[in-house]
Structures are given as C-alpha cells and as structure tokens.
C-alpha cells in the first residue's frame, strides 16, 4: 500500500526546499499526484452513495408535502449531487406544514429541505415575471442543498413551429 497523502505532501515540501536529498522533486510530485487521485476515487463513490441515501430519507416526505418527483438527475464529480425535479401537486395548508415540520424536527436534513421547499412556494406566489410562468422546482442535494424555482416562457411568447429562430438567421 502507498503512503498517505499527508506524508507525500511533507516529502514534497522537503524536496522542494532541498532539505531531503533522498527525494527528487519529480518523484515526490508523482507520488503526491498518485495519492491524491486514489483519495479522490474513494471520496467520490462514498459521497455519491451518501447523497443517494439523503434523497431516500427525504423522498417519503415530499409527497406528504404536496410534491411529486418528475425526474432525478445525478451529477458525478468531486462533490456529487442529486437534483430532483418536483411538480407541486397540492399547496398544503399552513397547519399541515407545521405538523409535518414538527414530525421531522429530529431529522435535520429533512426538516431543512421541507422548510426550504415551503419558503420557495411562498416566494413563487410573490414572483411575477412578464411572459413567463412557473413550471416546477428543483431540489439539489449536495454539500449545500438548495431549491430552485423554474420558469418558462408563456406559449404566446414562443416561436411558431415553422418560424426561424432570429438568433440563428444569418445576416448579410
């Protein structure tokens, strides 16, 4: 088994300032890069599994909060994320929201997500964009979970099917 990343970094520093004649800068840099890559491989798979588990913990409460899941996206990278597209099926009463939040009070992530979704619904009711309408919400579970409101152009603003997109028309 290789050296730990922290040890490789110490050796790289010593090689850089010439304190350790047994190590060349190139060899030490290669070792650091190799150890970093191995560390990231393990981090990605464990974090991705953890992100899916977070979604699975939240999922049963989404329907009770008035939302249906219409799509799930999985972003794979150093910081994996699960983005859930939600359709608002029902705007539950304030009393139902409070009871649900009390029920999940001990589940910090679930409580935070539901609170954020409820605030987003309130914000949506206040947001009025000319020529755009609300379509759905996106719940992103990552290092910092977030909720996004999605708006699309009204049909009356869309180009007819046979019209050419003015941005794609070549000019003389």
C-alpha positions, 0 to 999 in steps of 0.5 A: 500500500502507498503512503498517505497523502499527508506524508507525500505532501511533507516529502514534497515540501522537503524536496522542494526546499532541498532539505531531503536529498533522498527525494527528487522533486519529480518523484515526490510530485508523482507520488503526491499526484498518485495519492491524491487521485486514489483519495479522490476515487474513494471520496467520490463513490462514498459521497455519491452513495451518501447523497443517494441515501439523503434523497431516500430519507427525504423522498417519503416526505415530499409527497406528504408535502404536496410534491411529486418527483418528475425526474432525478438527475445525478451529477458525478464529480468531486462533490456529487449531487442529486437534483430532483425535479418536483411538480407541486401537486397540492399547496398544503395548508399552513397547519399541515406544514407545521405538523409535518415540520414538527414530525421531522424536527429530529431529522435535520436534513429533512426538516431543512429541505421541507422548510426550504421547499415551503419558503420557495412556494411562498416566494413563487406566489410573490414572483411575477415575471412578464411572459413567463410562468412557473413550471416546477422546482428543483431540489439539489442535494449536495454539500449545500442543498438548495431549491430552485424555482423554474420558469418558462416562457408563456406559449404566446411568447414562443416561436411558431413551429415553422418560424426561424429562430432570429438568433440563428438567421444569418445576416448579410 
